[in-house]
Amino acid sequence: MKTSLKLATLAASLALTLTTLPAQAGAVLDRVVAAGTLKVATDANWAPQSFLNASNELDGFDIDVAKEIGKRIGVKVEFVTPGWDIITAGNWVGRWDMHVGSMTPTKKRAEIFDFPAVYY
């Protein structure tokens, strides 16, 4: 399957997910749209999902996914790259709006995170 088709399928499923999430997600979406920026946390050391390319810019599948989500909701995307220990600590409310990355949903992680859409 071509990358563009995968991204289109992913974006469609995420858009559907956004329309069915609880009120809390609606508040996040409202805040993102009002700010005009989607803050996305990712780990920059997990090629090919997310990594720094030769131009020292974030690149990879997860980066493409986040950019497509931003495009589809009409906002710019700002990436932040906290350490994995900070990402998984769960004490980051307000520091970023969403995380993209290779994280397998587990019962323990579900105590901290919502996993509304697993895209691969």
PDB file as gemmi writes it, atoms N, CA and C in Angstrom:
CRYST1    1.000    1.000    1.000  90.00  90.00  90.00 P 1                      
ATOM      1  N   MET A   1       0.850  -1.178   0.000  1.00  0.00           N  
ATOM      2  CA  MET A   1       0.000   0.000   0.000  1.00  0.00           C  
ATOM      3  C   MET A   1       0.895   1.240   0.000  1.00  0.00           C  
ATOM      4  N   LYS A   2       0.595   2.182  -0.831  1.00  0.00           N  
ATOM      5  CA  LYS A   2       1.408   3.383  -0.930  1.00  0.00           C  
ATOM      6  C   LYS A   2       1.256   4.236   0.321  1.00  0.00           C  
ATOM      7  N   THR A   3       2.300   4.988   0.634  1.00  0.00           N  
ATOM      8  CA  THR A   3       2.297   5.844   1.816  1.00  0.00           C  
ATOM      9  C   THR A   3       1.158   6.843   1.789  1.00  0.00           C  
ATOM     10  N   SER A   4       0.889   7.443   0.642  1.00  0.00           N  
ATOM     11  CA  SER A   4      -0.181   8.442   0.568  1.00  0.00           C  
ATOM     12  C   SER A   4      -1.537   7.818   0.862  1.00  0.00           C  
ATOM     13  N   LEU A   5      -1.764   6.599   0.408  1.00  0.00           N  
ATOM     14  CA  LEU A   5      -3.025   5.919   0.701  1.00  0.00           C  
ATOM     15  C   LEU A   5      -3.110   5.580   2.181  1.00  0.00           C  
ATOM     16  N   LYS A   6      -1.989   5.154   2.764  1.00  0.00           N  
ATOM     17  CA  LYS A   6      -1.963   4.877   4.201  1.00  0.00           C  
ATOM     18  C   LYS A   6      -2.282   6.140   4.990  1.00  0.00           C  
ATOM     19  N   LEU A   7      -1.667   7.256   4.595  1.00  0.00           N  
ATOM     20  CA  LEU A   7      -1.918   8.514   5.299  1.00  0.00           C  
ATOM     21  C   LEU A   7      -3.365   8.954   5.151  1.00  0.00           C  
ATOM     22  N   ALA A   8      -3.917   8.798   3.968  1.00  0.00           N  
ATOM     23  CA  ALA A   8      -5.311   9.184   3.757  1.00  0.00           C  
ATOM     24  C   ALA A   8      -6.241   8.324   4.603  1.00  0.00           C  
ATOM     25  N   THR A   9      -5.966   7.026   4.644  1.00  0.00           N  
ATOM     26  CA  THR A   9      -6.772   6.125   5.463  1.00  0.00           C  
ATOM     27  C   THR A   9      -6.644   6.483   6.931  1.00  0.00           C  
ATOM     28  N   LEU A  10      -5.429   6.741   7.359  1.00  0.00           N  
ATOM     29  CA  LEU A  10      -5.193   7.125   8.746  1.00  0.00           C  
ATOM     30  C   LEU A  10      -5.909   8.418   9.092  1.00  0.00           C  
ATOM     31  N   ALA A  11      -5.764   9.404   8.244  1.00  0.00           N  
ATOM     32  CA  ALA A  11      -6.393  10.698   8.516  1.00  0.00           C  
ATOM     33  C   ALA A  11      -7.905  10.560   8.595  1.00  0.00           C  
ATOM     34  N   ALA A  12      -8.469   9.746   7.714  1.00  0.00           N  
ATOM     35  CA  ALA A  12      -9.923   9.539   7.748  1.00  0.00           C  
ATOM     36  C   ALA A  12     -10.344   8.861   9.039  1.00  0.00           C  
ATOM     37  N   SER A  13      -9.578   7.853   9.465  1.00  0.00           N  
ATOM     38  CA  SER A  13      -9.945   7.171  10.707  1.00  0.00           C  
ATOM     39  C   SER A  13      -9.751   8.081  11.908  1.00  0.00           C  
ATOM     40  N   LEU A  14      -8.719   8.918  11.877  1.00  0.00           N  
ATOM     41  CA  LEU A  14      -8.519   9.859  12.980  1.00  0.00           C  
ATOM     42  C   LEU A  14      -9.609  10.919  13.001  1.00  0.00           C  
ATOM     43  N   ALA A  15     -10.014  11.371  11.833  1.00  0.00           N  
ATOM     44  CA  ALA A  15     -11.101  12.351  11.781  1.00  0.00           C  
ATOM     45  C   ALA A  15     -12.375  11.755  12.351  1.00  0.00           C  
ATOM     46  N   LEU A  16     -12.653  10.504  12.005  1.00  0.00           N  
ATOM     47  CA  LEU A  16     -13.819   9.830  12.558  1.00  0.00           C  
ATOM     48  C   LEU A  16     -13.676   9.673  14.065  1.00  0.00           C  
ATOM     49  N   THR A  17     -12.480   9.328  14.512  1.00  0.00           N  
ATOM     50  CA  THR A  17     -12.235   9.190  15.943  1.00  0.00           C  
ATOM     51  C   THR A  17     -12.468  10.511  16.657  1.00  0.00           C  
ATOM     52  N   LEU A  18     -11.991  11.605  16.080  1.00  0.00           N  
ATOM     53  CA  LEU A  18     -12.170  12.908  16.718  1.00  0.00           C  
ATOM     54  C   LEU A  18     -13.637  13.273  16.872  1.00  0.00           C  
ATOM     55  N   THR A  19     -14.475  12.795  15.976  1.00  0.00           N  
ATOM     56  CA  THR A  19     -15.899  13.122  16.081  1.00  0.00           C  
ATOM     57  C   THR A  19     -16.614  12.271  17.108  1.00  0.00           C  
ATOM     58  N   THR A  20     -15.978  11.189  17.584  1.00  0.00           N  
ATOM     59  CA  THR A  20     -16.641  10.303  18.530  1.00  0.00           C  
ATOM     60  C   THR A  20     -15.984  10.280  19.901  1.00  0.00           C  
ATOM     61  N   LEU A  21     -14.985  11.104  20.125  1.00  0.00           N  
ATOM     62  CA  LEU A  21     -14.300  11.117  21.413  1.00  0.00           C  
ATOM     63  C   LEU A  21     -15.141  11.811  22.476  1.00  0.00           C  
ATOM     64  N   PRO A  22     -14.860  11.552  23.753  1.00  0.00           N  
ATOM     65  CA  PRO A  22     -15.601  12.214  24.821  1.00  0.00           C  
ATOM     66  C   PRO A  22     -15.389  13.723  24.816  1.00  0.00           C  
ATOM     67  N   ALA A  23     -16.132  14.414  25.658  1.00  0.00           N  
ATOM     68  CA  ALA A  23     -16.096  15.882  25.705  1.00  0.00           C  
ATOM     69  C   ALA A  23     -14.695  16.416  25.938  1.00  0.00           C  
ATOM     70  N   GLN A  24     -13.884  15.721  26.703  1.00  0.00           N  
ATOM     71  CA  GLN A  24     -12.522  16.177  26.971  1.00  0.00           C  
ATOM     72  C   GLN A  24     -11.752  16.357  25.665  1.00  0.00           C  
ATOM     73  N   ALA A  25     -11.881  15.415  24.750  1.00  0.00           N  
ATOM     74  CA  ALA A  25     -11.188  15.528  23.470  1.00  0.00           C  
ATOM     75  C   ALA A  25     -11.713  16.714  22.685  1.00  0.00           C  
ATOM     76  N   GLY A  26     -13.000  16.981  22.788  1.00  0.00           N  
ATOM     77  CA  GLY A  26     -13.566  18.142  22.117  1.00  0.00           C  
ATOM     78  C   GLY A  26     -12.953  19.423  22.624  1.00  0.00           C  
ATOM     79  N   ALA A  27     -12.706  19.481  23.926  1.00  0.00           N  
ATOM     80  CA  ALA A  27     -12.077  20.665  24.509  1.00  0.00           C  
ATOM     81  C   ALA A  27     -10.653  20.834  23.987  1.00  0.00           C  
ATOM     82  N   VAL A  28      -9.932  19.736  23.852  1.00  0.00           N  
ATOM     83  CA  VAL A  28      -8.570  19.806  23.314  1.00  0.00           C  
ATOM     84  C   VAL A  28      -8.617  20.275  21.867  1.00  0.00           C  
ATOM     85  N   LEU A  29      -9.494  19.693  21.091  1.00  0.00           N  
ATOM     86  CA  LEU A  29      -9.617  20.099  19.691  1.00  0.00           C  
ATOM     87  C   LEU A  29     -10.002  21.566  19.583  1.00  0.00           C  
ATOM     88  N   ASP A  30     -10.943  22.006  20.404  1.00  0.00           N  
ATOM     89  CA  ASP A  30     -11.339  23.419  20.397  1.00  0.00           C  
ATOM     90  C   ASP A  30     -10.155  24.323  20.724  1.00  0.00           C  
ATOM     91  N   ARG A  31      -9.352  23.934  21.714  1.00  0.00           N  
ATOM     92  CA  ARG A  31      -8.179  24.727  22.108  1.00  0.00           C  
ATOM     93  C   ARG A  31      -7.156  24.778  20.975  1.00  0.00           C  
ATOM     94  N   VAL A  32      -6.929  23.638  20.328  1.00  0.00           N  
ATOM     95  CA  VAL A  32      -5.962  23.568  19.227  1.00  0.00           C  
ATOM     96  C   VAL A  32      -6.402  24.465  18.078  1.00  0.00           C  
ATOM     97  N   VAL A  33      -7.665  24.364  17.704  1.00  0.00           N  
ATOM     98  CA  VAL A  33      -8.179  25.172  16.594  1.00  0.00           C  
ATOM     99  C   VAL A  33      -8.113  26.654  16.943  1.00  0.00           C  
ATOM    100  N   ALA A  34      -8.482  27.012  18.173  1.00  0.00           N  
ATOM    101  CA  ALA A  34      -8.434  28.418  18.592  1.00  0.00           C  
ATOM    102  C   ALA A  34      -7.005  28.953  18.582  1.00  0.00           C  
ATOM    103  N   ALA A  35      -6.044  28.129  18.994  1.00  0.00           N  
ATOM    104  CA  ALA A  35      -4.640  28.550  19.023  1.00  0.00           C  
ATOM    105  C   ALA A  35      -4.020  28.539  17.629  1.00  0.00           C  
ATOM    106  N   GLY A  36      -4.579  27.727  16.737  1.00  0.00           N  
ATOM    107  CA  GLY A  36      -4.022  27.622  15.394  1.00  0.00           C  
ATOM    108  C   GLY A  36      -2.785  26.755  15.320  1.00  0.00           C  
ATOM    109  N   THR A  37      -2.481  26.054  16.418  1.00  0.00           N  
ATOM    110  CA  THR A  37      -1.284  25.221  16.474  1.00  0.00           C  
ATOM    111  C   THR A  37      -1.579  23.925  17.213  1.00  0.00           C  
ATOM    112  N   LEU A  38      -1.124  22.826  16.648  1.00  0.00           N  
ATOM    113  CA  LEU A  38      -1.202  21.516  17.278  1.00  0.00           C  
ATOM    114  C   LEU A  38       0.192  21.178  17.785  1.00  0.00           C  
ATOM    115  N   LYS A  39       0.358  21.108  19.103  1.00  0.00           N  
ATOM    116  CA  LYS A  39       1.652  20.738  19.687  1.00  0.00           C  
ATOM    117  C   LYS A  39       1.719  19.222  19.786  1.00  0.00           C  
ATOM    118  N   VAL A  40       2.729  18.657  19.141  1.00  0.00           N  
ATOM    119  CA  VAL A  40       2.862  17.211  19.048  1.00  0.00           C  
ATOM    120  C   VAL A  40       4.182  16.775  19.666  1.00  0.00           C  
ATOM    121  N   ALA A  41       4.102  15.880  20.631  1.00  0.00           N  
ATOM    122  CA  ALA A  41       5.307  15.299  21.220  1.00  0.00           C  
ATOM    123  C   ALA A  41       5.682  14.045  20.445  1.00  0.00           C  
ATOM    124  N   THR A  42       6.973  13.850  20.260  1.00  0.00           N  
ATOM    125  CA  THR A  42       7.461  12.644  19.603  1.00  0.00           C  
ATOM    126  C   THR A  42       8.882  12.369  20.058  1.00  0.00           C  
ATOM    127  N   ASP A  43       9.300  11.142  19.880  1.00  0.00           N  
ATOM    128  CA  ASP A  43      10.665  10.740  20.182  1.00  0.00           C  
ATOM    129  C   ASP A  43      11.453  10.812  18.880  1.00  0.00           C  
ATOM    130  N   ALA A  44      12.474  11.624  18.844  1.00  0.00           N  
ATOM    131  CA  ALA A  44      13.231  11.849  17.605  1.00  0.00           C  
ATOM    132  C   ALA A  44      14.281  10.773  17.345  1.00  0.00           C  
ATOM    133  N   ASN A  45      14.253   9.696  18.099  1.00  0.00           N  
ATOM    134  CA  ASN A  45      15.270   8.652  17.965  1.00  0.00           C  
ATOM    135  C   ASN A  45      14.667   7.299  17.623  1.00  0.00           C  
ATOM    136  N   TRP A  46      13.621   7.283  16.819  1.00  0.00           N  
ATOM    137  CA  TRP A  46      12.939   6.025  16.550  1.00  0.00           C  
ATOM    138  C   TRP A  46      12.661   5.871  15.052  1.00  0.00           C  
ATOM    139  N   ALA A  47      13.732   5.853  14.263  1.00  0.00           N  
ATOM    140  CA  ALA A  47      13.587   5.688  12.810  1.00  0.00           C  
ATOM    141  C   ALA A  47      12.981   4.315  12.515  1.00  0.00           C  
ATOM    142  N   PRO A  48      12.148   4.195  11.523  1.00  0.00           N  
ATOM    143  CA  PRO A  48      11.741   5.204  10.560  1.00  0.00           C  
ATOM    144  C   PRO A  48      10.504   6.004  10.979  1.00  0.00           C  
ATOM    145  N   GLN A  49       9.976   5.759  12.180  1.00  0.00           N  
ATOM    146  CA  GLN A  49       8.777   6.482  12.593  1.00  0.00           C  
ATOM    147  C   GLN A  49       9.045   7.963  12.819  1.00  0.00           C  
ATOM    148  N   SER A  50      10.061   8.293  13.583  1.00  0.00           N  
ATOM    149  CA  SER A  50      10.432   9.700  13.787  1.00  0.00           C  
ATOM    150  C   SER A  50      11.924   9.770  14.078  1.00  0.00           C  
ATOM    151  N   PHE A  51      12.580  10.679  13.379  1.00  0.00           N  
ATOM    152  CA  PHE A  51      14.032  10.812  13.495  1.00  0.00           C  
ATOM    153  C   PHE A  51      14.457  12.155  12.928  1.00  0.00           C  
ATOM    154  N   LEU A  52      15.682  12.545  13.224  1.00  0.00           N  
ATOM    155  CA  LEU A  52      16.261  13.745  12.623  1.00  0.00           C  
ATOM    156  C   LEU A  52      16.967  13.329  11.339  1.00  0.00           C  
ATOM    157  N   ASN A  53      16.595  13.964  10.230  1.00  0.00           N  
ATOM    158  CA  ASN A  53      17.199  13.624   8.943  1.00  0.00           C  
ATOM    159  C   ASN A  53      18.537  14.347   8.768  1.00  0.00           C  
ATOM    160  N   ALA A  54      19.128  14.226   7.587  1.00  0.00           N  
ATOM    161  CA  ALA A  54      20.435  14.826   7.308  1.00  0.00           C  
ATOM    162  C   ALA A  54      20.414  16.346   7.427  1.00  0.00           C  
ATOM    163  N   SER A  55      19.235  16.956   7.275  1.00  0.00           N  
ATOM    164  CA  SER A  55      19.094  18.410   7.413  1.00  0.00           C  
ATOM    165  C   SER A  55      18.751  18.816   8.842  1.00  0.00           C  
ATOM    166  N   ASN A  56      18.831  17.853   9.766  1.00  0.00           N  
ATOM    167  CA  ASN A  56      18.531  18.081  11.182  1.00  0.00           C  
ATOM    168  C   ASN A  56      17.070  18.496  11.403  1.00  0.00           C  
ATOM    169  N   GLU A  57      16.182  17.970  10.548  1.00  0.00           N  
ATOM    170  CA  GLU A  57      14.748  18.223  10.668  1.00  0.00           C  
ATOM    171  C   GLU A  57      14.048  16.921  11.015  1.00  0.00           C  
ATOM    172  N   LEU A  58      12.952  17.018  11.772  1.00  0.00           N  
ATOM    173  CA  LEU A  58      12.181  15.821  12.080  1.00  0.00           C  
ATOM    174  C   LEU A  58      11.594  15.239  10.806  1.00  0.00           C  
ATOM    175  N   ASP A  59      11.654  13.928  10.700  1.00  0.00           N  
ATOM    176  CA  ASP A  59      11.193  13.227   9.511  1.00  0.00           C  
ATOM    177  C   ASP A  59      10.657  11.871   9.948  1.00  0.00           C  
ATOM    178  N   GLY A  60       9.920  11.226   9.067  1.00  0.00           N  
ATOM    179  CA  GLY A  60       9.452   9.876   9.335  1.00  0.00           C  
ATOM    180  C   GLY A  60       7.944   9.747   9.267  1.00  0.00           C  
ATOM    181  N   PHE A  61       7.492   8.503   9.387  1.00  0.00           N  
ATOM    182  CA  PHE A  61       6.080   8.189   9.252  1.00  0.00           C  
ATOM    183  C   PHE A  61       5.224   8.938  10.272  1.00  0.00           C  
ATOM    184  N   ASP A  62       5.600   8.908  11.544  1.00  0.00           N  
ATOM    185  CA  ASP A  62       4.809   9.592  12.572  1.00  0.00           C  
ATOM    186  C   ASP A  62       4.767  11.099  12.344  1.00  0.00           C  
ATOM    187  N   ILE A  63       5.849  11.651  11.864  1.00  0.00           N  
ATOM    188  CA  ILE A  63       5.898  13.083  11.570  1.00  0.00           C  
ATOM    189  C   ILE A  63       4.921  13.403  10.442  1.00  0.00           C  
ATOM    190  N   ASP A  64       4.911  12.550   9.408  1.00  0.00           N  
ATOM    191  CA  ASP A  64       3.962  12.736   8.303  1.00  0.00           C  
ATOM    192  C   ASP A  64       2.517  12.647   8.791  1.00  0.00           C  
ATOM    193  N   VAL A  65       2.245  11.713   9.689  1.00  0.00           N  
ATOM    194  CA  VAL A  65       0.893  11.560  10.240  1.00  0.00           C  
ATOM    195  C   VAL A  65       0.473  12.833  10.969  1.00  0.00           C  
ATOM    196  N   ALA A  66       1.330  13.339  11.833  1.00  0.00           N  
ATOM    197  CA  ALA A  66       0.998  14.555  12.593  1.00  0.00           C  
ATOM    198  C   ALA A  66       0.779  15.747  11.666  1.00  0.00           C  
ATOM    199  N   LYS A  67       1.627  15.878  10.655  1.00  0.00           N  
ATOM    200  CA  LYS A  67       1.463  16.985   9.703  1.00  0.00           C  
ATOM    201  C   LYS A  67       0.138  16.876   8.959  1.00  0.00           C  
ATOM    202  N   GLU A  68      -0.248  15.668   8.599  1.00  0.00           N  
ATOM    203  CA  GLU A  68      -1.513  15.467   7.888  1.00  0.00           C  
ATOM    204  C   GLU A  68      -2.701  15.795   8.794  1.00  0.00           C  
ATOM    205  N   ILE A  69      -2.633  15.419  10.046  1.00  0.00           N  
ATOM    206  CA  ILE A  69      -3.708  15.761  10.986  1.00  0.00           C  
ATOM    207  C   ILE A  69      -3.832  17.274  11.092  1.00  0.00           C  
ATOM    208  N   GLY A  70      -2.704  17.958  11.266  1.00  0.00           N  
ATOM    209  CA  GLY A  70      -2.720  19.421  11.330  1.00  0.00           C  
ATOM    210  C   GLY A  70      -3.315  20.035  10.081  1.00  0.00           C  
ATOM    211  N   LYS A  71      -2.919  19.507   8.934  1.00  0.00           N  
ATOM    212  CA  LYS A  71      -3.440  20.007   7.655  1.00  0.00           C  
ATOM    213  C   LYS A  71      -4.953  19.841   7.587  1.00  0.00           C  
ATOM    214  N   ARG A  72      -5.430  18.687   7.997  1.00  0.00           N  
ATOM    215  CA  ARG A  72      -6.864  18.396   7.882  1.00  0.00           C  
ATOM    216  C   ARG A  72      -7.715  19.177   8.869  1.00  0.00           C  
ATOM    217  N   ILE A  73      -7.152  19.584   9.999  1.00  0.00           N  
ATOM    218  CA  ILE A  73      -7.943  20.415  10.920  1.00  0.00           C  
ATOM    219  C   ILE A  73      -7.614  21.894  10.762  1.00  0.00           C  
ATOM    220  N   GLY A  74      -6.703  22.203   9.827  1.00  0.00           N  
ATOM    221  CA  GLY A  74      -6.432  23.588   9.477  1.00  0.00           C  
ATOM    222  C   GLY A  74      -5.549  24.352  10.441  1.00  0.00           C  
ATOM    223  N   VAL A  75      -4.574  23.657  11.050  1.00  0.00           N  
ATOM    224  CA  VAL A  75      -3.659  24.324  11.976  1.00  0.00           C  
ATOM    225  C   VAL A  75      -2.221  23.955  11.625  1.00  0.00           C  
ATOM    226  N   LYS A  76      -1.282  24.768  12.102  1.00  0.00           N  
ATOM    227  CA  LYS A  76       0.122  24.414  11.918  1.00  0.00           C  
ATOM    228  C   LYS A  76       0.502  23.410  13.008  1.00  0.00           C  
ATOM    229  N   VAL A  77       1.567  22.678  12.766  1.00  0.00           N  
ATOM    230  CA  VAL A  77       2.022  21.658  13.706  1.00  0.00           C  
ATOM    231  C   VAL A  77       3.363  22.077  14.280  1.00  0.00           C  
ATOM    232  N   GLU A  78       3.458  22.017  15.589  1.00  0.00           N  
ATOM    233  CA  GLU A  78       4.709  22.317  16.297  1.00  0.00           C  
ATOM    234  C   GLU A  78       5.133  21.047  17.026  1.00  0.00           C  
ATOM    235  N   PHE A  79       6.353  20.602  16.766  1.00  0.00           N  
ATOM    236  CA  PHE A  79       6.849  19.382  17.397  1.00  0.00           C  
ATOM    237  C   PHE A  79       7.694  19.709  18.617  1.00  0.00           C  
ATOM    238  N   VAL A  80       7.536  18.896  19.649  1.00  0.00           N  
ATOM    239  CA  VAL A  80       8.391  18.950  20.826  1.00  0.00           C  
ATOM    240  C   VAL A  80       8.956  17.549  21.014  1.00  0.00           C  
ATOM    241  N   THR A  81      10.182  17.472  21.524  1.00  0.00           N  
ATOM    242  CA  THR A  81      10.847  16.178  21.636  1.00  0.00           C  
ATOM    243  C   THR A  81      11.337  15.920  23.057  1.00  0.00           C  
ATOM    244  N   PRO A  82      10.403  15.752  23.988  1.00  0.00           N  
ATOM    245  CA  PRO A  82      10.817  15.418  25.350  1.00  0.00           C  
ATOM    246  C   PRO A  82      11.370  13.995  25.388  1.00  0.00           C  
ATOM    247  N   GLY A  83      12.086  13.669  26.428  1.00  0.00           N  
ATOM    248  CA  GLY A  83      12.600  12.313  26.575  1.00  0.00           C  
ATOM    249  C   GLY A  83      11.478  11.310  26.790  1.00  0.00           C  
ATOM    250  N   TRP A  84      11.774  10.050  26.484  1.00  0.00           N  
ATOM    251  CA  TRP A  84      10.778   8.988  26.638  1.00  0.00           C  
ATOM    252  C   TRP A  84      10.255   8.919  28.067  1.00  0.00           C  
ATOM    253  N   ASP A  85      11.126   9.139  29.043  1.00  0.00           N  
ATOM    254  CA  ASP A  85      10.691   9.092  30.444  1.00  0.00           C  
ATOM    255  C   ASP A  85       9.662  10.177  30.743  1.00  0.00           C  
ATOM    256  N   ILE A  86       9.788  11.320  30.113  1.00  0.00           N  
ATOM    257  CA  ILE A  86       8.810  12.401  30.306  1.00  0.00           C  
ATOM    258  C   ILE A  86       7.517  12.073  29.562  1.00  0.00           C  
ATOM    259  N   ILE A  87       7.639  11.568  28.344  1.00  0.00           N  
ATOM    260  CA  ILE A  87       6.451  11.201  27.570  1.00  0.00           C  
ATOM    261  C   ILE A  87       5.622  10.171  28.329  1.00  0.00           C  
ATOM    262  N   THR A  88       6.272   9.173  28.892  1.00  0.00           N  
ATOM    263  CA  THR A  88       5.549   8.078  29.538  1.00  0.00           C  
ATOM    264  C   THR A  88       5.186   8.355  30.991  1.00  0.00           C  
ATOM    265  N   ALA A  89       5.614   9.471  31.542  1.00  0.00           N  
ATOM    266  CA  ALA A  89       5.301   9.785  32.943  1.00  0.00           C  
ATOM    267  C   ALA A  89       3.835  10.152  33.139  1.00  0.00           C  
ATOM    268  N   GLY A  90       3.221  10.720  32.122  1.00  0.00           N  
ATOM    269  CA  GLY A  90       1.811  11.064  32.208  1.00  0.00           C  
ATOM    270  C   GLY A  90       1.526  12.368  32.917  1.00  0.00           C  
ATOM    271  N   ASN A  91       2.522  13.090  33.336  1.00  0.00           N  
ATOM    272  CA  ASN A  91       2.322  14.356  34.044  1.00  0.00           C  
ATOM    273  C   ASN A  91       2.672  15.510  33.115  1.00  0.00           C  
ATOM    274  N   TRP A  92       1.993  15.569  31.978  1.00  0.00           N  
ATOM    275  CA  TRP A  92       2.358  16.559  30.974  1.00  0.00           C  
ATOM    276  C   TRP A  92       1.170  17.344  30.453  1.00  0.00           C  
ATOM    277  N   VAL A  93       0.089  17.352  31.178  1.00  0.00           N  
ATOM    278  CA  VAL A  93      -1.115  18.061  30.735  1.00  0.00           C  
ATOM    279  C   VAL A  93      -0.771  19.507  30.394  1.00  0.00           C  
ATOM    280  N   GLY A  94      -1.120  19.911  29.180  1.00  0.00           N  
ATOM    281  CA  GLY A  94      -0.875  21.274  28.740  1.00  0.00           C  
ATOM    282  C   GLY A  94       0.471  21.496  28.080  1.00  0.00           C  
ATOM    283  N   ARG A  95       1.399  20.561  28.221  1.00  0.00           N  
ATOM    284  CA  ARG A  95       2.705  20.734  27.584  1.00  0.00           C  
ATOM    285  C   ARG A  95       2.633  20.441  26.091  1.00  0.00           C  
ATOM    286  N   TRP A  96       1.765  19.510  25.694  1.00  0.00           N  
ATOM    287  CA  TRP A  96       1.508  19.228  24.294  1.00  0.00           C  
ATOM    288  C   TRP A  96       0.100  18.675  24.162  1.00  0.00           C  
ATOM    289  N   ASP A  97      -0.391  18.668  22.927  1.00  0.00           N  
ATOM    290  CA  ASP A  97      -1.774  18.271  22.674  1.00  0.00           C  
ATOM    291  C   ASP A  97      -1.924  16.790  22.366  1.00  0.00           C  
ATOM    292  N   MET A  98      -0.934  16.228  21.723  1.00  0.00           N  
ATOM    293  CA  MET A  98      -0.980  14.802  21.402  1.00  0.00           C  
ATOM    294  C   MET A  98       0.428  14.273  21.231  1.00  0.00           C  
ATOM    295  N   HIS A  99       0.538  12.964  21.245  1.00  0.00           N  
ATOM    296  CA  HIS A  99       1.815  12.296  21.043  1.00  0.00           C  
ATOM    297  C   HIS A  99       1.670  11.367  19.851  1.00  0.00           C  
ATOM    298  N   VAL A 100       2.662  11.364  18.979  1.00  0.00           N  
ATOM    299  CA  VAL A 100       2.725  10.359  17.925  1.00  0.00           C  
ATOM    300  C   VAL A 100       3.997   9.571  18.140  1.00  0.00           C  
ATOM    301  N   GLY A 101       3.889   8.276  18.041  1.00  0.00           N  
ATOM    302  CA  GLY A 101       5.065   7.455  18.239  1.00  0.00           C  
ATOM    303  C   GLY A 101       4.700   5.998  18.386  1.00  0.00           C  
ATOM    304  N   SER A 102       5.691   5.200  18.331  1.00  0.00           N  
ATOM    305  CA  SER A 102       5.493   3.760  18.422  1.00  0.00           C  
ATOM    306  C   SER A 102       5.350   3.361  19.879  1.00  0.00           C  
ATOM    307  N   MET A 103       4.118   3.352  20.327  1.00  0.00           N  
ATOM    308  CA  MET A 103       3.839   2.956  21.699  1.00  0.00           C  
ATOM    309  C   MET A 103       2.752   1.890  21.669  1.00  0.00           C  
ATOM    310  N   THR A 104       3.090   0.723  22.135  1.00  0.00           N  
ATOM    311  CA  THR A 104       2.119  -0.359  22.185  1.00  0.00           C  
ATOM    312  C   THR A 104       1.171  -0.132  23.352  1.00  0.00           C  
ATOM    313  N   PRO A 105      -0.137  -0.134  23.094  1.00  0.00           N  
ATOM    314  CA  PRO A 105      -1.093   0.018  24.194  1.00  0.00           C  
ATOM    315  C   PRO A 105      -1.032  -1.191  25.133  1.00  0.00           C  
ATOM    316  N   THR A 106      -0.879  -0.921  26.413  1.00  0.00           N  
ATOM    317  CA  THR A 106      -0.928  -1.961  27.438  1.00  0.00           C  
ATOM    318  C   THR A 106      -1.881  -1.497  28.530  1.00  0.00           C  
ATOM    319  N   LYS A 107      -2.276  -2.411  29.402  1.00  0.00           N  
ATOM    320  CA  LYS A 107      -3.166  -2.025  30.501  1.00  0.00           C  
ATOM    321  C   LYS A 107      -2.504  -0.977  31.386  1.00  0.00           C  
ATOM    322  N   LYS A 108      -1.226  -1.154  31.668  1.00  0.00           N  
ATOM    323  CA  LYS A 108      -0.517  -0.199  32.520  1.00  0.00           C  
ATOM    324  C   LYS A 108      -0.454   1.182  31.862  1.00  0.00           C  
ATOM    325  N   ARG A 109      -0.141   1.230  30.582  1.00  0.00           N  
ATOM    326  CA  ARG A 109      -0.085   2.517  29.880  1.00  0.00           C  
ATOM    327  C   ARG A 109      -1.464   3.145  29.756  1.00  0.00           C  
ATOM    328  N   ALA A 110      -2.496   2.325  29.643  1.00  0.00           N  
ATOM    329  CA  ALA A 110      -3.863   2.843  29.538  1.00  0.00           C  
ATOM    330  C   ALA A 110      -4.304   3.542  30.822  1.00  0.00           C  
ATOM    331  N   GLU A 111      -3.611   3.303  31.930  1.00  0.00           N  
ATOM    332  CA  GLU A 111      -3.892   4.030  33.171  1.00  0.00           C  
ATOM    333  C   GLU A 111      -3.460   5.487  33.053  1.00  0.00           C  
ATOM    334  N   ILE A 112      -2.525   5.761  32.156  1.00  0.00           N  
ATOM    335  CA  ILE A 112      -1.978   7.104  31.971  1.00  0.00           C  
ATOM    336  C   ILE A 112      -2.470   7.740  30.675  1.00  0.00           C  
ATOM    337  N   PHE A 113      -2.551   6.941  29.610  1.00  0.00           N  
ATOM    338  CA  PHE A 113      -2.845   7.452  28.273  1.00  0.00           C  
ATOM    339  C   PHE A 113      -4.210   7.015  27.779  1.00  0.00           C  
ATOM    340  N   ASP A 114      -4.763   7.827  26.876  1.00  0.00           N  
ATOM    341  CA  ASP A 114      -5.890   7.403  26.058  1.00  0.00           C  
ATOM    342  C   ASP A 114      -5.290   6.937  24.741  1.00  0.00           C  
ATOM    343  N   PHE A 115      -5.754   5.831  24.238  1.00  0.00           N  
ATOM    344  CA  PHE A 115      -5.309   5.326  22.943  1.00  0.00           C  
ATOM    345  C   PHE A 115      -6.502   5.344  21.992  1.00  0.00           C  
ATOM    346  N   PRO A 116      -6.900   6.530  21.515  1.00  0.00           N  
ATOM    347  CA  PRO A 116      -8.108   6.614  20.694  1.00  0.00           C  
ATOM    348  C   PRO A 116      -7.948   6.029  19.301  1.00  0.00           C  
ATOM    349  N   ALA A 117      -6.731   6.022  18.766  1.00  0.00           N  
ATOM    350  CA  ALA A 117      -6.526   5.507  17.409  1.00  0.00           C  
ATOM    351  C   ALA A 117      -5.127   4.919  17.305  1.00  0.00           C  
ATOM    352  N   VAL A 118      -5.055   3.616  17.157  1.00  0.00           N  
ATOM    353  CA  VAL A 118      -3.781   2.954  16.911  1.00  0.00           C  
ATOM    354  C   VAL A 118      -3.678   2.817  15.401  1.00  0.00           C  
ATOM    355  N   TYR A 119      -2.692   3.464  14.809  1.00  0.00           N  
ATOM    356  CA  TYR A 119      -2.655   3.560  13.357  1.00  0.00           C  
ATOM    357  C   TYR A 119      -1.648   2.659  12.683  1.00  0.00           C  
ATOM    358  N   TYR A 120      -0.962   1.808  13.407  1.00  0.00           N  
ATOM    359  CA  TYR A 120      -0.158   0.748  12.784  1.00  0.00           C  
ATOM    360  C   TYR A 120       0.263  -0.232  13.826  1.00  0.00           C  
TER     361      TYR A 120                                                      
END                                                                             
